[in-house]
Amino acid sequence: MSELFQQIIGNRIISFFLLLVPLVVIHEFGHFLIAKLGGIRVHKFAFGFGKKLFGFTYGGTDYRWNLLPLGGYVDLMGEAVYMDEIPDDAQHFYNRPKWLRFLVLVMGPAFNLILALLLFWMVFALNPIYTTDYKKEPYTIGFVSPDSSAAAAGLQPLDRIVSMNGEPVTSYEEVRTFILLHANQDVALRVERDGEQRDVNLKIPMHEIEGHGIQEFYAYSRVIINEVMADSAASEAGLQPEDVITHINGEAVVPYAINGKSLVSIKLGERAPEPSELTIERNGEVITQMVSPRQNEEGTWLLGILMKTDTVEKKLSVGEAFSYSWDTCVNSSVVLFSALRKLVTGQLSVRTLSGPVEISRIASESIRENIWYFLNLMAFLSLQLGILNLLPIPVLDGGEIFVLLVEGVTGRDFSLYTKYRIKIIGFVFLIALMGMVLIMDLVKTWQMW
């Protein structure tokens, strides 16, 4: 157990650094590059905070790796931090034009946003995406978990979700995100069933550990036969690969499982050992076929088929991949702002926030999956880092930008004393927030173990 624990921790630490270092370096390089091009003196370029572990000095800048690897910074202030006046230095940050200072501040987050767009672009251009072209409706329910809030609300398979809280549904991803952000809330769904629309009031449960909403229904997906086993009930009935099983004994079926048993097996077992009537789509035709299932050693009634994933592989052109990556950035940004608003108003639990422990776990899992999952995660976090740093919170880039804009509008600069007091307030707030997130991280990790 000790060796396994050490291996897990080691993998997570390595994965965490592989993920975090590029994001921090590219962010700080955005500040650094514009500062250097604008003739601003850069005293330090640092990864991490606290005591210096190692580094070197070049071109008047101290490049350093610090003790606490939870971020980084570009020091443009120098000894002005300890003084109550701007030094007599033409290259000092506060002696340069406001428009140049604005560019220096904004280019850190901008580089993160650009990195996110480029990474998404690369992932989508070099890897096929998997689509479900047959799904023409915004969202069709395929399976409702038994004994769930969704079942109690009256949702049924093949219901089409038309709107959520009055907002039209336009995509499958939109429904999933909506559920995640509305934990412990009553929501109004409008569904279409048998050509008629009806309203459904749904209470979305909350995940006890993660704090997000739990989805208790899943999108419709077809049961497509990939392989028919020899000497099986399916082969005896003449079932063929690429057949789509739509109904068993008149009830719609989807490729989902309940307590480890497929819905197909459950429906067969309800009538077994009597034959069941299968409705099959084959080459555009609808066929009904009686099948006598066979029972295995565990007592499960089976057809003897292997199902295939109900997706279509699509290779995007370079232009299509860029458009897809742009849409991903925009949609993810909208979701992030919505989540931030709900966090501030208390509609979303702080348990949904992820700190270094949780991020390291996700990074380790993604890199074990494949490099593309890892790069997709890096793109997503880079996007978040860029947006969050633009928020008007003191000590973040957005706080500095906000102060600069106020000074520009009022025509009056704050004193260094005031600016540093604002930064200290922001720093205390940020440390408190990071501490809370870290504690939540540890608690969630303990509960998962």
Phi, psi and omega in degrees: 000321180297316180295319179297317179299315180297322179294317180298312181298318180298315179297320181293319180295315179298314180298321180298315180291321177300328180277314190282318186304310179299323182294317180290315182297317181293325178296308182292330178295328176301312176299311186300314184298311182292323178298313180296316180295331181270006177075027178264136181287128177251112184282319182218145169235107191235141167254124183089175182234166176087212187294139178287130177265314177198167180164192179205164179245132179209133177060032178081005181243133178270108178269123190215152173248119185260174190294314185263104188275058183240033180151207179186178180199157170246119183272110178255355186267323183064220183287354178297340177299327184262004182242161178253025178209154179284128183294155178280076184219113183297337181266002180288147184309313185283354176261004178260160183301151181298323181296325179288319177298321177299315180297318179300316182291320187280339186285340174297301176301323181298321179295324176294320179294320178295318179299318179300314180298316182292321180293315177301317180301314180297316181299314183286331181283328185262352180230142176290153172257160182244119185246165176237078188298335183287343182279097183271332182280159179303313179200119177247127180285134178251332184208136177242125182298131178296151177055035180248170176297325180294319179293319179296328180286345177101010177292143183226155174303143181076004169294137175260122178279117183269318181208159177230121185051039176084353181266127181300141177274130183241348182202162178291321180296327180298320179293315180300316180294319179301315180298316181300325187266003183234043179296140178060027181238149173272125181237151180257117177253140170249122183239154176251126182223123180055039177082359180242146178263142178215156181263139180232128175263121186239129173266116182272119179287161181252138175294126187296329183265310187277335177086358179267172178289151180254128177272121183252009172223156187227157185293151178296137177214144186275147173272101183252128180282125177263323182211139176254122182288144179294146178054041180245172177299323181292316180293324179295327180274354178086019177291150186230154172305144182078357170296142177248117178273112183263325183218148170235118184054039176083357181253135181296142178233151178223162184278057178244164183238149175236117181053041175085355179251135180292151179298329178298313180296321180297315180294323176295320183291337180294336180245345182300150006277007177292152178297154176246150178264121179258134171259123188234139170258124180222114179054043177084356179254150177258125184236141171251139185216130175277133183227135176258103183292162179241144184266134178270184185296334179274359179088012180269135179272125189234153172271329186090046179231156168247130182267158179244159178293134185272062178223161178241128179283130181228126178266124182271144171287170180300317179293318178295322179295321178295316178299319180294319179291322177297314179298322179296317178297315181295310182296320179294325178294318178299316179297318180298314179296323178295317179295319178298318179298318180290327175296315181295322182273359178082008180278349180230133183291145176292347178294343179285344180287144179244132178253197185298326181293312180293318180297321179296322178296313181295319179298317180296317180294320182291322182287333174288330179292297170184169185296332183288323174298319181294316179293326177295319176296318179298319178298316181297316180290326177296320176298314179297317180298318179296315182291314183298326180287347178269355178292143183285061179251126179308145181083338172274165180302321180297325177295318178296318179296319180299315178300317180297320179292320177297317178297321180293321181288316183279341183073018182223127181274143172290154175288159177300324179300314180295317181298318181289326177294322176297317179296321180296318177300314179296321180295318178297317179299316183294318179296318179297318180295315179297321178297317179296316180296320179296318178297316178299321177302311182294320179296315180295320179296318178297317181294324178292326180290000000 
